[in-house]
Amino acid sequence: MRTFSTTMLTLTMTGLLAVPAVAAAQGATPRARPQDTEVWEPVPKVVTPGATSSEAPSDAIVLFDGHNLDQWVEVKDHAPAQWTVADGIMTVNKAAGSIETKQHFHNYQIHLEWRIPTNITGTDQARGNSGLFLASTGQGDAGYELQILDSYNNKTYVNGQAGSVYKQYPPLVNANRKPGEWQTYDVAWTAPTFNADGSLKTPAYVTAFFNGVLIQNHVELKGETLYIGKPFYKAFDGAPIKLQAHGDKSEPISFRNIWVRELP
């Protein structure tokens, strides 16, 4: 019995002594430190936020400050935009048609405020219809549209109500305010990219907040907005932002406080 115990003890001690030797031979992992996962550079640039949620931050490009339409042209012929500007507000001129920015953008964050007239008439899609085209890619209504409409108490197809990615994604919720009250869109747009042969490389994505409520959560777009038919992609490299002058007969809507921040 004594011999067995001595042998077992010898084997056990030999095994314990072998473990450090093997660890040393293989290179023991050093003890982790908090500093191992700290990143110090590059340091993010300083951006001063606006005094309110609607005021442009310091790195924003102001597209409409309430005074003029210098940043906009007509879509049909690129002539100076002819919408009405008064009291810090611009109102759609349907006869002049849709307008778009002079500047082209890729990925960006945009803030935009819009208002349906208190005396709005019409039903379904003919009730304050307009659109924020996140990329305007041609004449007419070509591009990628986030729908603008009076959807406070107005029945229509859900992928065409306010806050929808038109004909693709209904909003997660209906966050509309009453006609006559200002509504707010805050949108992050990731533009699609294309291969040299024009084929799609990466799709477009949209995240959108409507009056502070998340309504589109990084949705992957199926292509450009189409009124009839299935959406598809066609190659472009940067595009203006467009505001739609819809052809319905209801009273024209208004906009204010529009700014954009370009993103990497």
WOCOR-V762435 format. One record per pair of residues at least 24 apart in sequence whose C-alpha atoms are under 7 Angstrom apart, sorted by the first residue. I is the first residue (numbers start at 1). J is the second residue. D is the distance in Angstrom with one decimal. If there is no record, write none. Layout:
# WOCOR-V762435
i:j:d
I:J:D
I:J:D
This chain:
# WOCOR-V762435
i:j:d
54:257:6.8
56:259:6.2
59:261:6.6
60:259:6.2
60:260:5.4
60:261:4.7
61:259:5.6
61:260:5.3
61:261:6.2
62:258:6.3
62:259:4.3
62:260:6.5
63:258:5.3
63:259:5.1
64:256:6.7
64:257:6.0
64:258:5.1
64:259:6.9
65:257:5.9
66:256:6.5
71:101:5.7
71:102:5.7
72:99:6.3
72:100:5.4
72:101:4.5
72:102:5.5
73:99:5.5
73:100:5.6
73:101:6.3
73:102:6.3
74:98:6.1
74:99:4.4
74:100:6.3
75:99:5.2
75:100:6.0
75:139:6.5
76:139:6.3
88:256:6.9
89:254:6.6
89:255:5.8
89:256:5.2
90:254:5.5
90:255:5.3
90:256:6.4
91:252:6.7
91:253:5.9
91:254:4.2
91:255:6.3
92:245:6.2
92:252:5.5
92:253:6.0
92:254:6.2
93:245:6.9
94:245:5.2
94:246:6.9
97:245:5.2
98:243:5.8
98:244:4.6
98:245:4.5
99:242:5.7
99:243:5.5
99:244:6.7
100:240:5.9
100:241:5.4
100:242:4.0
100:243:6.2
101:240:5.2
101:241:5.5
101:242:6.5
102:240:6.7
103:240:5.9
104:238:5.5
104:239:4.5
104:240:4.4
105:238:5.1
105:239:5.4
105:240:6.1
106:191:5.7
106:238:4.9
106:239:6.8
107:189:5.6
107:190:4.8
107:191:5.5
107:262:6.1
107:263:5.2
107:264:6.7
108:188:6.0
108:189:5.5
108:190:6.9
108:260:6.6
108:261:5.4
108:262:4.3
108:263:4.8
109:187:5.6
109:188:4.5
109:189:6.3
109:260:5.5
109:261:5.1
109:262:6.5
110:186:5.8
110:187:5.3
110:188:6.6
110:259:5.8
110:260:4.3
110:261:6.4
111:185:5.8
111:186:4.7
111:187:6.7
111:258:5.5
111:259:5.4
111:260:6.4
112:184:5.9
112:185:5.3
112:186:6.6
112:256:6.8
112:257:5.9
112:258:4.5
112:259:6.8
113:182:6.5
113:183:5.5
113:184:4.4
113:185:6.2
113:255:5.6
113:256:5.3
113:257:6.0
113:258:6.8
114:182:5.7
114:183:5.3
114:184:6.5
114:254:5.6
114:255:4.4
114:256:6.5
115:179:7.0
115:180:6.1
115:181:6.0
115:182:4.8
115:183:6.0
115:253:5.8
115:254:5.3
115:255:6.4
116:150:6.5
116:179:4.9
116:180:5.6
116:253:5.1
116:254:6.9
117:179:5.7
117:180:5.1
117:251:6.7
117:253:6.1
118:179:4.9
118:180:4.2
120:250:6.4
120:251:5.8
121:250:5.6
122:250:6.0
123:154:6.4
124:154:6.1
124:155:5.7
124:156:4.8
125:156:6.7
126:248:5.2
126:249:6.8
126:250:6.3
127:250:5.7
128:250:5.9
128:251:6.5
128:252:6.4
128:253:6.1
129:246:6.0
130:244:5.0
130:245:6.0
130:246:5.4
131:243:5.8
131:244:5.1
132:242:6.0
132:243:5.1
132:244:6.7
133:241:5.8
133:242:4.8
133:243:6.2
134:241:5.3
134:242:6.8
135:239:5.2
135:240:5.7
135:241:5.3
135:242:7.0
136:239:5.7
136:240:5.3
136:241:5.7
136:242:5.7
137:239:6.2
142:225:6.8
143:224:5.3
143:225:5.8
144:224:5.1
144:225:5.1
145:225:6.0
150:179:7.0
151:176:6.3
152:176:5.2
152:177:6.1
152:178:5.8
163:210:6.9
163:215:6.7
166:225:6.3
171:215:4.8
171:216:6.0
172:215:4.6
172:216:6.4
173:215:6.0
175:210:6.3
175:211:6.7
175:213:6.8
183:211:6.0
184:210:5.7
184:211:4.8
185:209:5.8
185:210:4.9
185:211:6.4
186:210:6.7
194:235:6.1
198:235:5.4
